[in-house]
Amino acid sequence: MKRQLALLLFFVAAIPALPAFAQSEVYLCVDSNGNREYKNTGATKGCKRVDLPGVTTVPATISKKPVTQTASSKPTDFPRVNDTVQKARDSDRKQILQDEMRTEEQKLAGLRGEYNSGEPERRGDERNYAKYQERTAALKDDIARTEKNVEALKRELGNLK
């Protein structure tokens, strides 16, 4: 019953969105068990035509004013940053990226050491071999993610002036 009600609401909500040529007659059919079904033909017994509201369309308004501003033009009141301030900001950004790079490289070295070429040391809580395999897979994923981070940081540092 809930499914049929949901379908009814869907169809009622979707009908105004349909183009005018897609409208046709809709029939609500009830079978001997009381199940409701919507059809586009009412040839079977127990079907009644459902009157649905027509579709109203409103044409879009056309803007007569052309856009003249280009991507390169800036407003006259756009704030300007002093060259020395911008250079200091760039230097700070480069230092932050280099610090992040060192941190990620240290993390990568630690993960690779723990991974031990695909055979990490087994822990005492890993008596179950499946837990060992899960940890090994997680280490492998962490190494791949950290390598991608290092590559991204190298690209970012390469893009700096």
TIRO-2110 file (N, C-alpha, C; in Angstrom, 1 decimal):
// TIRO-2110
0.8, -1.2, 0.0, N, 1, A
0.0, 0.0, 0.0, CA, 1, A
0.9, 1.3, 0.0, C, 1, A
1.9, 1.2, 0.8, N, 2, A
2.9, 2.4, 0.9, CA, 2, A
3.5, 2.6, -0.5, C, 2, A
3.9, 1.5, -1.1, N, 3, A
4.6, 1.6, -2.4, CA, 3, A
3.7, 2.2, -3.5, C, 3, A
2.4, 1.8, -3.4, N, 4, A
1.4, 2.3, -4.4, CA, 4, A
1.2, 3.8, -4.1, C, 4, A
1.1, 4.2, -2.9, N, 5, A
1.0, 5.6, -2.5, CA, 5, A
2.2, 6.4, -3.0, C, 5, A
3.4, 5.8, -2.8, N, 6, A
4.6, 6.5, -3.2, CA, 6, A
4.6, 6.7, -4.8, C, 6, A
4.2, 5.6, -5.5, N, 7, A
4.1, 5.7, -6.9, CA, 7, A
3.1, 6.8, -7.4, C, 7, A
2.0, 6.8, -6.7, N, 8, A
1.0, 7.9, -7.0, CA, 8, A
1.5, 9.2, -6.8, C, 8, A
2.2, 9.5, -5.7, N, 9, A
2.8, 10.8, -5.4, CA, 9, A
3.9, 11.1, -6.5, C, 9, A
4.6, 10.1, -6.8, N, 10, A
5.7, 10.3, -7.9, CA, 10, A
5.0, 10.8, -9.2, C, 10, A
4.0, 10.0, -9.6, N, 11, A
3.4, 10.4, -10.9, CA, 11, A
2.7, 11.7, -10.8, C, 11, A
2.0, 12.0, -9.7, N, 12, A
1.4, 13.3, -9.6, CA, 12, A
2.4, 14.4, -9.6, C, 12, A
3.5, 14.2, -9.0, N, 13, A
4.6, 15.2, -9.0, CA, 13, A
5.3, 15.3, -10.3, C, 13, A
5.4, 14.2, -11.0, N, 14, A
6.1, 14.2, -12.3, CA, 14, A
5.3, 14.7, -13.5, C, 14, A
4.0, 14.6, -13.4, N, 15, A
3.2, 14.9, -14.5, CA, 15, A
3.3, 16.4, -14.9, C, 15, A
3.3, 17.4, -14.0, N, 16, A
3.5, 18.8, -14.4, CA, 16, A
4.9, 19.0, -15.1, C, 16, A
5.9, 18.2, -14.8, N, 17, A
7.2, 18.3, -15.5, CA, 17, A
7.2, 17.8, -16.9, C, 17, A
6.3, 17.0, -17.2, N, 18, A
6.3, 16.3, -18.6, CA, 18, A
5.9, 17.3, -19.6, C, 18, A
6.4, 17.2, -20.8, N, 19, A
6.0, 18.1, -21.9, CA, 19, A
4.6, 17.8, -22.3, C, 19, A
4.0, 18.7, -23.0, N, 20, A
2.5, 18.6, -23.3, CA, 20, A
2.3, 17.4, -24.2, C, 20, A
3.2, 17.1, -25.1, N, 21, A
2.9, 16.0, -26.0, CA, 21, A
2.9, 14.6, -25.3, C, 21, A
3.5, 14.6, -24.1, N, 22, A
3.6, 13.3, -23.4, CA, 22, A
2.3, 13.0, -22.5, C, 22, A
1.4, 13.9, -22.5, N, 23, A
0.2, 13.7, -21.7, CA, 23, A
-0.7, 12.7, -22.4, C, 23, A
-1.3, 11.9, -21.6, N, 24, A
-2.4, 11.0, -22.1, CA, 24, A
-3.3, 10.7, -21.0, C, 24, A
-4.3, 9.9, -21.3, N, 25, A
-5.3, 9.6, -20.2, CA, 25, A
-4.6, 8.6, -19.2, C, 25, A
-5.0, 8.8, -17.9, N, 26, A
-4.5, 7.9, -16.9, CA, 26, A
-5.7, 7.3, -16.2, C, 26, A
-5.6, 6.0, -16.0, N, 27, A
-6.7, 5.2, -15.4, CA, 27, A
-6.2, 4.6, -14.1, C, 27, A
-7.0, 4.7, -13.0, N, 28, A
-6.8, 4.0, -11.8, CA, 28, A
-7.6, 2.7, -11.8, C, 28, A
-6.9, 1.6, -11.7, N, 29, A
-7.5, 0.3, -11.8, CA, 29, A
-7.4, -0.4, -10.5, C, 29, A
-8.5, -1.0, -10.0, N, 30, A
-8.5, -1.7, -8.7, CA, 30, A
-8.9, -3.2, -9.0, C, 30, A
-8.0, -4.1, -8.7, N, 31, A
-8.3, -5.5, -8.9, CA, 31, A
-9.2, -6.1, -7.8, C, 31, A
-9.5, -7.4, -7.9, N, 32, A
-10.4, -8.1, -7.0, CA, 32, A
-9.8, -8.1, -5.6, C, 32, A
-8.5, -8.0, -5.4, N, 33, A
-7.8, -8.1, -4.1, CA, 33, A
-7.7, -6.7, -3.5, C, 33, A
-8.1, -5.6, -4.2, N, 34, A
-8.1, -4.3, -3.7, CA, 34, A
-6.8, -3.6, -4.1, C, 34, A
-5.9, -4.2, -4.9, N, 35, A
-4.6, -3.6, -5.3, CA, 35, A
-4.9, -2.5, -6.3, C, 35, A
-4.3, -1.3, -6.1, N, 36, A
-4.4, -0.2, -7.1, CA, 36, A
-3.3, -0.2, -8.1, C, 36, A
-3.6, 0.1, -9.3, N, 37, A
-2.6, 0.1, -10.4, CA, 37, A
-3.0, 1.3, -11.3, C, 37, A
-2.0, 2.0, -11.8, N, 38, A
-2.2, 3.1, -12.7, CA, 38, A
-1.8, 2.6, -14.1, C, 38, A
-2.7, 2.9, -15.1, N, 39, A
-2.5, 2.4, -16.4, CA, 39, A
-2.8, 3.5, -17.4, C, 39, A
-2.4, 3.4, -18.6, N, 40, A
-2.7, 4.4, -19.7, CA, 40, A
-3.9, 3.9, -20.5, C, 40, A
-4.4, 2.7, -20.2, N, 41, A
-5.6, 2.2, -20.9, CA, 41, A
-6.6, 1.7, -19.9, C, 41, A
-7.9, 2.0, -20.1, N, 42, A
-8.9, 1.6, -19.1, CA, 42, A
-9.7, 0.5, -19.6, C, 42, A
-9.1, -0.4, -20.4, N, 43, A
-9.9, -1.5, -21.0, CA, 43, A
-10.3, -2.6, -20.0, C, 43, A
-9.6, -2.7, -18.9, N, 44, A
-9.9, -3.8, -18.0, CA, 44, A
-11.0, -3.3, -17.0, C, 44, A
-11.6, -4.3, -16.3, N, 45, A
-12.7, -4.1, -15.4, CA, 45, A
-12.2, -3.4, -14.1, C, 45, A
-12.9, -2.5, -13.6, N, 46, A
-12.6, -1.8, -12.4, CA, 46, A
-11.7, -0.6, -12.6, C, 46, A
-11.6, -0.1, -13.8, N, 47, A
-10.7, 1.1, -14.1, CA, 47, A
-11.5, 2.3, -14.2, C, 47, A
-11.0, 3.4, -13.6, N, 48, A
-11.7, 4.7, -13.7, CA, 48, A
-10.7, 5.7, -14.2, C, 48, A
-11.1, 6.6, -15.0, N, 49, A
-10.2, 7.7, -15.5, CA, 49, A
-9.9, 8.7, -14.4, C, 49, A
-8.7, 9.1, -14.3, N, 50, A
-8.3, 10.1, -13.3, CA, 50, A
-8.1, 11.4, -14.1, C, 50, A
-8.7, 12.5, -13.6, N, 51, A
-8.5, 13.8, -14.2, CA, 51, A
-7.3, 14.4, -13.6, C, 51, A
-6.4, 14.8, -14.4, N, 52, A
-5.2, 15.4, -13.9, CA, 52, A
-5.1, 16.8, -14.5, C, 52, A
-4.5, 17.8, -13.7, N, 53, A
-4.4, 19.1, -14.2, CA, 53, A
-3.5, 19.2, -15.4, C, 53, A
-3.7, 20.1, -16.3, N, 54, A
-2.9, 20.3, -17.5, CA, 54, A
-1.6, 21.0, -17.1, C, 54, A
-0.6, 20.9, -18.0, N, 55, A
0.7, 21.4, -17.8, CA, 55, A
0.7, 22.9, -18.2, C, 55, A
1.2, 23.7, -17.3, N, 56, A
1.3, 25.2, -17.6, CA, 56, A
2.8, 25.4, -17.9, C, 56, A
3.1, 26.1, -19.1, N, 57, A
4.4, 26.4, -19.4, CA, 57, A
4.6, 27.9, -19.5, C, 57, A
5.7, 28.4, -19.0, N, 58, A
6.0, 29.8, -19.0, CA, 58, A
7.3, 30.0, -19.8, C, 58, A
7.3, 30.8, -20.9, N, 59, A
8.6, 30.9, -21.6, CA, 59, A
9.6, 31.7, -20.8, C, 59, A
10.8, 31.4, -20.9, N, 60, A
11.9, 32.1, -20.2, CA, 60, A
12.1, 33.5, -20.8, C, 60, A
12.4, 34.4, -19.9, N, 61, A
12.7, 35.8, -20.3, CA, 61, A
14.1, 35.9, -20.9, C, 61, A
14.2, 36.7, -21.9, N, 62, A
15.4, 36.9, -22.6, CA, 62, A
16.1, 38.2, -22.2, C, 62, A
17.3, 38.1, -21.7, N, 63, A
18.0, 39.2, -21.3, CA, 63, A
18.5, 40.0, -22.5, C, 63, A
18.2, 41.3, -22.6, N, 64, A
18.5, 42.1, -23.7, CA, 64, A
19.9, 42.8, -23.5, C, 64, A
20.3, 42.8, -22.3, N, 65, A
21.6, 43.5, -22.0, CA, 65, A
22.8, 42.5, -22.1, C, 65, A
23.6, 42.7, -23.1, N, 66, A
24.8, 41.8, -23.3, CA, 66, A
25.8, 41.9, -22.2, C, 66, A
26.5, 40.9, -21.9, N, 67, A
27.5, 40.9, -20.9, CA, 67, A
28.8, 41.4, -21.5, C, 67, A
29.4, 42.5, -21.0, N, 68, A
30.5, 43.1, -21.6, CA, 68, A
31.8, 42.9, -20.8, C, 68, A
31.7, 42.5, -19.5, N, 69, A
32.9, 42.4, -18.7, CA, 69, A
33.6, 41.1, -19.1, C, 69, A
34.9, 41.2, -19.3, N, 70, A
35.7, 40.0, -19.6, CA, 70, A
36.3, 39.4, -18.3, C, 70, A
36.9, 38.2, -18.4, N, 71, A
37.5, 37.6, -17.3, CA, 71, A
38.7, 38.3, -16.8, C, 71, A
39.4, 39.0, -17.7, N, 72, A
40.6, 39.7, -17.3, CA, 72, A
40.4, 41.1, -16.7, C, 72, A
39.2, 41.7, -16.9, N, 73, A
39.0, 43.0, -16.3, CA, 73, A
38.7, 42.9, -14.8, C, 73, A
39.2, 43.9, -14.1, N, 74, A
39.0, 43.9, -12.7, CA, 74, A
38.3, 45.2, -12.3, C, 74, A
37.5, 45.1, -11.2, N, 75, A
36.9, 46.4, -10.8, CA, 75, A
37.9, 47.4, -10.4, C, 75, A
37.6, 48.6, -10.5, N, 76, A
38.5, 49.7, -10.1, CA, 76, A
38.8, 49.7, -8.6, C, 76, A
37.9, 49.2, -7.8, N, 77, A
38.1, 49.3, -6.3, CA, 77, A
38.7, 47.9, -5.8, C, 77, A
39.2, 47.1, -6.7, N, 78, A
39.8, 45.8, -6.3, CA, 78, A
41.0, 46.0, -5.5, C, 78, A
41.1, 45.4, -4.3, N, 79, A
42.3, 45.7, -3.5, CA, 79, A
43.6, 45.1, -4.1, C, 79, A
44.6, 46.0, -4.0, N, 80, A
45.9, 45.6, -4.5, CA, 80, A
46.8, 45.3, -3.3, C, 80, A
47.7, 44.3, -3.5, N, 81, A
48.6, 43.9, -2.4, CA, 81, A
50.0, 44.3, -2.8, C, 81, A
50.7, 44.9, -1.9, N, 82, A
52.0, 45.4, -2.1, CA, 82, A
52.9, 44.2, -2.5, C, 82, A
53.9, 44.4, -3.4, N, 83, A
54.7, 43.3, -3.9, CA, 83, A
55.5, 42.7, -2.7, C, 83, A
56.0, 43.5, -1.8, N, 84, A
56.8, 42.9, -0.7, CA, 84, A
55.9, 42.0, 0.2, C, 84, A
54.6, 42.4, 0.4, N, 85, A
53.7, 41.6, 1.2, CA, 85, A
53.4, 40.3, 0.5, C, 85, A
53.2, 40.4, -0.9, N, 86, A
52.9, 39.2, -1.6, CA, 86, A
54.1, 38.2, -1.6, C, 86, A
55.3, 38.8, -1.7, N, 87, A
56.5, 37.9, -1.7, CA, 87, A
56.6, 37.2, -0.3, C, 87, A
56.3, 37.9, 0.7, N, 88, A
56.3, 37.4, 2.1, CA, 88, A
55.3, 36.2, 2.2, C, 88, A
54.1, 36.5, 1.7, N, 89, A
53.1, 35.5, 1.7, CA, 89, A
53.5, 34.2, 0.9, C, 89, A
54.1, 34.4, -0.3, N, 90, A
54.6, 33.3, -1.1, CA, 90, A
55.7, 32.5, -0.4, C, 90, A
56.5, 33.3, 0.3, N, 91, A
57.6, 32.6, 1.1, CA, 91, A
57.0, 31.8, 2.2, C, 91, A
56.0, 32.3, 2.9, N, 92, A
55.4, 31.6, 4.0, CA, 92, A
54.7, 30.3, 3.4, C, 92, A
54.1, 30.5, 2.3, N, 93, A
53.4, 29.3, 1.7, CA, 93, A
54.4, 28.2, 1.3, C, 93, A
55.5, 28.7, 0.7, N, 94, A
56.5, 27.7, 0.3, CA, 94, A
57.1, 27.0, 1.5, C, 94, A
57.3, 27.7, 2.6, N, 95, A
57.8, 27.1, 3.9, CA, 95, A
56.8, 26.1, 4.4, C, 95, A
55.5, 26.4, 4.4, N, 96, A
54.5, 25.5, 4.9, CA, 96, A
54.5, 24.3, 4.1, C, 96, A
54.5, 24.4, 2.8, N, 97, A
54.5, 23.2, 1.9, CA, 97, A
55.7, 22.4, 2.1, C, 97, A
56.9, 23.0, 2.3, N, 98, A
58.1, 22.2, 2.5, CA, 98, A
58.0, 21.5, 3.9, C, 98, A
57.4, 22.1, 4.9, N, 99, A
57.3, 21.4, 6.2, CA, 99, A
56.3, 20.2, 6.0, C, 99, A
55.2, 20.4, 5.3, N, 100, A
54.3, 19.3, 5.0, CA, 100, A
55.0, 18.2, 4.3, C, 100, A
55.8, 18.6, 3.3, N, 101, A
56.6, 17.6, 2.5, CA, 101, A
57.5, 16.7, 3.4, C, 101, A
58.2, 17.4, 4.3, N, 102, A
59.1, 16.7, 5.2, CA, 102, A
58.3, 15.7, 6.1, C, 102, A
57.2, 16.2, 6.6, N, 103, A
56.3, 15.4, 7.5, CA, 103, A
55.8, 14.2, 6.7, C, 103, A
55.3, 14.4, 5.5, N, 104, A
54.8, 13.2, 4.7, CA, 104, A
55.9, 12.3, 4.4, C, 104, A
57.1, 12.8, 4.0, N, 105, A
58.2, 11.9, 3.7, CA, 105, A
58.6, 11.0, 4.9, C, 105, A
58.6, 11.6, 6.1, N, 106, A
58.9, 10.9, 7.3, CA, 106, A
57.9, 9.8, 7.6, C, 106, A
56.6, 10.2, 7.4, N, 107, A
55.5, 9.3, 7.6, CA, 107, A
55.7, 8.1, 6.6, C, 107, A
56.0, 8.4, 5.4, N, 108, A
56.2, 7.4, 4.3, CA, 108, A
57.3, 6.4, 4.7, C, 108, A
58.4, 7.0, 5.2, N, 109, A
59.6, 6.1, 5.6, CA, 109, A
59.2, 5.2, 6.7, C, 109, A
58.4, 5.7, 7.7, N, 110, A
58.0, 4.9, 8.8, CA, 110, A
57.0, 3.8, 8.4, C, 110, A
56.1, 4.1, 7.5, N, 111, A
55.1, 3.1, 7.0, CA, 111, A
55.9, 2.1, 6.2, C, 111, A
56.8, 2.5, 5.3, N, 112, A
57.6, 1.5, 4.5, CA, 112, A
58.4, 0.6, 5.5, C, 112, A
59.0, 1.1, 6.5, N, 113, A
59.7, 0.3, 7.5, CA, 113, A
58.8, -0.7, 8.2, C, 113, A
57.6, -0.2, 8.6, N, 114, A
56.7, -1.2, 9.2, CA, 114, A
56.1, -2.2, 8.2, C, 114, A
55.9, -1.8, 7.0, N, 115, A
55.4, -2.7, 6.0, CA, 115, A
56.4, -3.8, 5.6, C, 115, A
57.7, -3.5, 5.7, N, 116, A
58.8, -4.5, 5.5, CA, 116, A
58.6, -5.3, 4.2, C, 116, A
58.5, -4.7, 3.1, N, 117, A
58.3, -5.3, 1.8, CA, 117, A
57.2, -6.3, 1.7, C, 117, A
56.1, -6.0, 2.4, N, 118, A
54.9, -6.8, 2.3, CA, 118, A
54.8, -7.9, 3.4, C, 118, A
55.8, -7.9, 4.3, N, 119, A
55.8, -8.9, 5.4, CA, 119, A
56.0, -8.2, 6.7, C, 119, A
55.1, -7.5, 7.2, N, 120, A
55.3, -6.8, 8.5, CA, 120, A
55.4, -7.8, 9.6, C, 120, A
56.0, -7.4, 10.7, N, 121, A
56.1, -8.2, 11.9, CA, 121, A
54.7, -8.5, 12.5, C, 121, A
54.5, -9.7, 12.9, N, 122, A
53.2, -10.0, 13.5, CA, 122, A
53.1, -9.6, 14.9, C, 122, A
52.0, -9.0, 15.3, N, 123, A
51.8, -8.6, 16.7, CA, 123, A
51.2, -9.7, 17.5, C, 123, A
51.3, -9.5, 18.8, N, 124, A
50.7, -10.5, 19.7, CA, 124, A
49.2, -10.6, 19.6, C, 124, A
48.5, -9.5, 19.3, N, 125, A
47.1, -9.5, 19.2, CA, 125, A
46.6, -10.0, 17.8, C, 125, A
47.5, -10.5, 17.0, N, 126, A
47.1, -10.9, 15.7, CA, 126, A
47.3, -12.5, 15.5, C, 126, A
46.8, -13.2, 16.5, N, 127, A
46.8, -14.6, 16.4, CA, 127, A
46.0, -15.1, 15.2, C, 127, A
45.0, -14.4, 14.9, N, 128, A
44.1, -14.7, 13.7, CA, 128, A
44.8, -14.1, 12.5, C, 128, A
45.1, -15.0, 11.5, N, 129, A
45.8, -14.5, 10.3, CA, 129, A
45.0, -13.5, 9.5, C, 129, A
43.7, -13.5, 9.6, N, 130, A
42.9, -12.5, 8.9, CA, 130, A
43.2, -11.1, 9.4, C, 130, A
43.4, -11.0, 10.7, N, 131, A
43.7, -9.6, 11.3, CA, 131, A
45.1, -9.2, 10.8, C, 131, A
46.0, -10.1, 10.7, N, 132, A
47.3, -9.7, 10.1, CA, 132, A
47.2, -9.2, 8.7, C, 132, A
46.4, -9.9, 7.9, N, 133, A
46.2, -9.6, 6.5, CA, 133, A
45.5, -8.2, 6.4, C, 133, A
44.5, -7.9, 7.3, N, 134, A
43.8, -6.6, 7.3, CA, 134, A
44.8, -5.5, 7.6, C, 134, A
45.7, -5.7, 8.6, N, 135, A
46.6, -4.7, 8.9, CA, 135, A
47.6, -4.5, 7.8, C, 135, A
48.0, -5.6, 7.1, N, 136, A
49.0, -5.5, 6.0, CA, 136, A
48.3, -4.7, 4.8, C, 136, A
47.1, -5.0, 4.6, N, 137, A
46.4, -4.3, 3.5, CA, 137, A
46.2, -2.8, 3.9, C, 137, A
45.9, -2.5, 5.1, N, 138, A
45.8, -1.1, 5.6, CA, 138, A
47.1, -0.4, 5.4, C, 138, A
48.2, -1.0, 5.8, N, 139, A
49.5, -0.4, 5.6, CA, 139, A
49.8, -0.1, 4.2, C, 139, A
49.4, -1.0, 3.3, N, 140, A
49.7, -0.8, 1.9, CA, 140, A
48.9, 0.3, 1.3, C, 140, A
47.6, 0.5, 1.8, N, 141, A
46.8, 1.6, 1.4, CA, 141, A
47.3, 2.9, 1.9, C, 141, A
47.8, 2.9, 3.2, N, 142, A
48.4, 4.1, 3.8, CA, 142, A
49.6, 4.5, 3.0, C, 142, A
50.4, 3.6, 2.6, N, 143, A
51.6, 3.9, 1.8, CA, 143, A
51.3, 4.5, 0.5, C, 143, A
50.3, 4.0, -0.2, N, 144, A
49.8, 4.5, -1.5, CA, 144, A
49.3, 5.9, -1.3, C, 144, A
48.5, 6.1, -0.3, N, 145, A
47.9, 7.5, 0.0, CA, 145, A
49.0, 8.5, 0.3, C, 145, A
50.0, 8.1, 1.1, N, 146, A
51.1, 9.0, 1.5, CA, 146, A
51.9, 9.3, 0.3, C, 146, A
52.2, 8.3, -0.6, N, 147, A
52.9, 8.6, -1.8, CA, 147, A
52.2, 9.6, -2.7, C, 147, A
50.9, 9.5, -2.8, N, 148, A
50.1, 10.4, -3.6, CA, 148, A
50.2, 11.8, -3.0, C, 148, A
50.2, 11.9, -1.6, N, 149, A
50.3, 13.2, -1.0, CA, 149, A
51.7, 13.8, -1.3, C, 149, A
52.7, 13.0, -1.2, N, 150, A
54.1, 13.5, -1.5, CA, 150, A
54.1, 14.0, -3.0, C, 150, A
53.6, 13.3, -3.9, N, 151, A
53.5, 13.7, -5.3, CA, 151, A
52.8, 15.0, -5.5, C, 151, A
51.6, 15.1, -4.8, N, 152, A
50.9, 16.4, -4.9, CA, 152, A
51.6, 17.6, -4.3, C, 152, A
52.3, 17.3, -3.2, N, 153, A
53.1, 18.4, -2.6, CA, 153, A
54.3, 18.8, -3.5, C, 153, A
54.9, 17.8, -4.2, N, 154, A
56.0, 18.2, -5.1, CA, 154, A
55.4, 19.0, -6.3, C, 154, A
54.2, 18.6, -6.8, N, 155, A
53.6, 19.4, -7.9, CA, 155, A
53.3, 20.8, -7.4, C, 155, A
52.8, 20.9, -6.2, N, 156, A
52.5, 22.3, -5.7, CA, 156, A
53.7, 23.1, -5.5, C, 156, A
54.8, 22.5, -5.0, N, 157, A
56.0, 23.3, -4.9, CA, 157, A
56.6, 23.6, -6.2, C, 157, A
56.4, 22.7, -7.2, N, 158, A
56.9, 23.0, -8.6, CA, 158, A
56.1, 24.2, -9.2, C, 158, A
54.9, 24.3, -8.8, N, 159, A
54.1, 25.4, -9.4, CA, 159, A
54.4, 26.8, -8.8, C, 159, A
55.1, 26.9, -7.7, N, 160, A
55.4, 28.1, -7.1, CA, 160, A
56.4, 28.9, -8.0, C, 160, A
56.4, 30.2, -7.9, N, 161, A
57.3, 31.0, -8.7, CA, 161, A
58.6, 31.1, -8.1, C, 161, A
END
